[in-house]
């Protein structure tokens, strides 16, 4: 269940977020200062790695903290207690018959 929060970015999306050219992002990946996964012919950069790179370059907070929102959305709601249900009678063990 997602609430519209991106967790990975293409080179173009990452470059747009950092207001730079995507070749700048590609060079950072090649020199090892930015972690990325190569998928097919392109790269995907995780939100965590992009923010770490941005802060290492002297930038501030890139994304607002949304963990509490995600936890609220992802936590299962407690099941409501059954209303007016008769308690079930306990059943004894069922006998199994094996083929002979």
Helices and strands as residue ranges (DSSP letters): E 8-9, H 11-18, H 22-30, E 37-39, E 42-46, H 47-56, H 67-74
